[in-house]
Amino acid sequence: MNVFVTGASRGFGYTLCRALAAAGYHVIAAARSKDRLELLQSEYPSRIVALQLDLSDASSIADAIRFVETECKAVDVLVNNAATAEGVGPIWELDSETWHRVMMTNFLGHVELTRDLLKGMIARRSGLILNVCSLAANKPLKYLAPYGVNKAALKHYTLCLAHELHEFGVRANTIGITADTDLPRDHAVQKASLGYTQSLERLKMHKLPPASENIHLALFLISPAGRYITSQYIESHSMVVRTW
Ligand SMILES: NC(=O)c1ccc[n+]([C@@H]2O[C@H](COP(=O)([O-])OP(=O)(O)OC[C@H]3O[C@@H](n4cnc5c(N)ncnc54)[C@H](OP(=O)(O)O)[C@@H]3O)[C@@H](O)[C@H]2O)c1
């Protein structure tokens, strides 16, 4: 089975790719950082293929689709996981370029990728789109408007996908994660530089769980055991959600 994972160069995506390869899946690991992807590929050379992809660049997405068509033939599962931590600040100070960049990386790039990879899934009458979301989709978090707006869009987009794909045997689910990765740290540091230090203080007091504690839900949904589950939003590590 072929699994395409975006945001594979570090954090949750990196950990998920390693676990998928160890479990016998073939993985297309996509992100911008070539060196990190090559390191990942070197661990499982027969199971992981590194693919450079910049989701904020339409031509890079088109190249990735061409790569899949020529090199892999079928993608059975697409994990839309990549996200940028850019775009932190008071709403009245965020310019439209920032909004566009965050929208491309965190939402519209994934919409593009999904549209193209879905065609094969629909034809084969099976497949899974697994979108990685956030609690920021459900409630406003200070100075993170572009991030939250795009996660809310991704969450609703997943419901729309599940609704329209049901008759074709293709599933769509959303997972949330809570993990000690660059992204929450980047957000907290940027907020602190704007004078809002609460997130950074909370991160220092309550260390977030490692990415490895967040992968089990994704592995389950990708596995045959998850094949009857669609249209769901589930948190991967709800033990820490209240603290966070
Ligand atoms: N960590 C948490 O507690 C938490 C909480 C809620 C939701 N999430 C979500 O979980 C997912 C994974 O995040 P993470 O915590 O693992 O963050 P991370 O460690 O910062 O990883 C982000 C990944 O996205 C990739 N990326 C960033 N910009 C990109 C672009 N323009 N094109 C392609 N790839 C790009 C990065 O790779 P390159 O820089 O190499 O491109 C990297 O692999 C994200 O969707 C995030 O919103 C995380």
The ligand as an SDF file (V2000), in Angstrom:
LIG
                    3D

 48 52  0  0  0  0  0  0  0  0999 V2000
    2.6320   19.8560   17.3190 N   0  0  0  0  0  0  0  0  0  0  0  0
    1.4310   20.1070   17.7930 C   0  0  0  0  0  0  0  0  0  0  0  0
    1.1890   20.1280   19.0160 O   0  0  0  0  0  0  0  0  0  0  0  0
    0.2930   20.3300   16.8300 C   0  0  0  0  0  0  0  0  0  0  0  0
   -0.9470   20.6850   17.3520 C   0  0  0  0  0  0  0  0  0  0  0  0
   -2.0200   20.8060   16.4990 C   0  0  0  0  0  0  0  0  0  0  0  0
   -1.8530   20.5550   15.1590 C   0  0  0  0  0  0  0  0  0  0  0  0
   -0.6270   20.2410   14.6540 N   0  0  0  0  0  0  0  0  0  0  0  0
   -0.5270   19.9810   13.2130 C   0  0  0  0  0  0  0  0  0  0  0  0
    0.2470   18.8130   13.0010 O   0  0  0  0  0  0  0  0  0  0  0  0
    0.8600   18.8670   11.7110 C   0  0  0  0  0  0  0  0  0  0  0  0
    2.3370   18.5250   11.8240 C   0  0  0  0  0  0  0  0  0  0  0  0
    2.9760   19.5580   12.5140 O   0  0  0  0  0  0  0  0  0  0  0  0
    4.2580   19.3310   13.4390 P   0  0  0  0  0  0  0  0  0  0  0  0
    3.8210   19.6500   14.8100 O   0  0  0  0  0  0  0  0  0  0  0  0
    4.8810   18.0400   13.1330 O   0  0  0  0  0  0  0  0  0  0  0  0
    5.1340   20.5620   12.9150 O   0  0  0  0  0  0  0  0  0  0  0  0
    6.6470   20.7030   12.3740 P   0  0  0  0  0  0  0  0  0  0  0  0
    7.5580   19.8200   13.1410 O   0  0  0  0  0  0  0  0  0  0  0  0
    6.9020   22.1500   12.3510 O   0  0  0  0  0  0  0  0  0  0  0  0
    6.5550   20.1270   10.8880 O   0  0  0  0  0  0  0  0  0  0  0  0
    5.9330   20.8420    9.8510 C   0  0  0  0  0  0  0  0  0  0  0  0
    6.2040   20.1270    8.5380 C   0  0  0  0  0  0  0  0  0  0  0  0
    5.5480   20.8640    7.4920 O   0  0  0  0  0  0  0  0  0  0  0  0
    6.4910   21.0650    6.4320 C   0  0  0  0  0  0  0  0  0  0  0  0
    6.2250   22.2950    5.6970 N   0  0  0  0  0  0  0  0  0  0  0  0
    6.2140   23.5660    6.1670 C   0  0  0  0  0  0  0  0  0  0  0  0
    6.0100   24.4350    5.1590 N   0  0  0  0  0  0  0  0  0  0  0  0
    5.9030   23.6930    4.0170 C   0  0  0  0  0  0  0  0  0  0  0  0
    5.7070   24.0080    2.6510 C   0  0  0  0  0  0  0  0  0  0  0  0
    5.6020   25.2760    2.2020 N   0  0  0  0  0  0  0  0  0  0  0  0
    5.6330   22.9910    1.7460 N   0  0  0  0  0  0  0  0  0  0  0  0
    5.7600   21.7060    2.1510 C   0  0  0  0  0  0  0  0  0  0  0  0
    5.9520   21.3400    3.4380 N   0  0  0  0  0  0  0  0  0  0  0  0
    6.0290   22.3270    4.3560 C   0  0  0  0  0  0  0  0  0  0  0  0
    7.8580   21.1110    7.1250 C   0  0  0  0  0  0  0  0  0  0  0  0
    8.8850   20.6880    6.2400 O   0  0  0  0  0  0  0  0  0  0  0  0
    9.8770   21.6660    5.4270 P   0  0  0  0  0  0  0  0  0  0  0  0
   10.1630   22.8480    6.2890 O   0  0  0  0  0  0  0  0  0  0  0  0
   11.0450   20.7660    5.1650 O   0  0  0  0  0  0  0  0  0  0  0  0
    9.1350   21.9850    4.1780 O   0  0  0  0  0  0  0  0  0  0  0  0
    7.6790   20.0480    8.1970 C   0  0  0  0  0  0  0  0  0  0  0  0
    7.9920   18.7700    7.7180 O   0  0  0  0  0  0  0  0  0  0  0  0
    0.5720   20.2800   11.1790 C   0  0  0  0  0  0  0  0  0  0  0  0
   -0.5280   20.2390   10.3040 O   0  0  0  0  0  0  0  0  0  0  0  0
    0.2040   21.0580   12.4370 C   0  0  0  0  0  0  0  0  0  0  0  0
   -0.6360   22.1530   12.1530 O   0  0  0  0  0  0  0  0  0  0  0  0
    0.4560   20.1390   15.4590 C   0  0  0  0  0  0  0  0  0  0  0  0
  1  2  1  0
  2  3  2  0
  2  4  1  0
  4  5  1  0
  4 48  2  0
  5  6  2  0
  6  7  1  0
  7  8  2  0
  8  9  1  0
  8 48  1  0
  9 10  1  0
  9 46  1  0
 10 11  1  0
 11 12  1  0
 11 44  1  0
 12 13  1  0
 13 14  1  0
 14 15  2  0
 14 16  1  0
 14 17  1  0
 17 18  1  0
 18 19  2  0
 18 20  1  0
 18 21  1  0
 21 22  1  0
 22 23  1  0
 23 24  1  0
 23 42  1  0
 24 25  1  0
 25 26  1  0
 25 36  1  0
 26 27  1  0
 26 35  1  0
 27 28  2  0
 28 29  1  0
 29 30  1  0
 29 35  2  0
 30 31  1  0
 30 32  2  0
 32 33  1  0
 33 34  2  0
 34 35  1  0
 36 37  1  0
 36 42  1  0
 37 38  1  0
 38 39  2  0
 38 40  1  0
 38 41  1  0
 42 43  1  0
 44 45  1  0
 44 46  1  0
 46 47  1  0
M  CHG  2   8   1  16  -1
M  END
$$$$
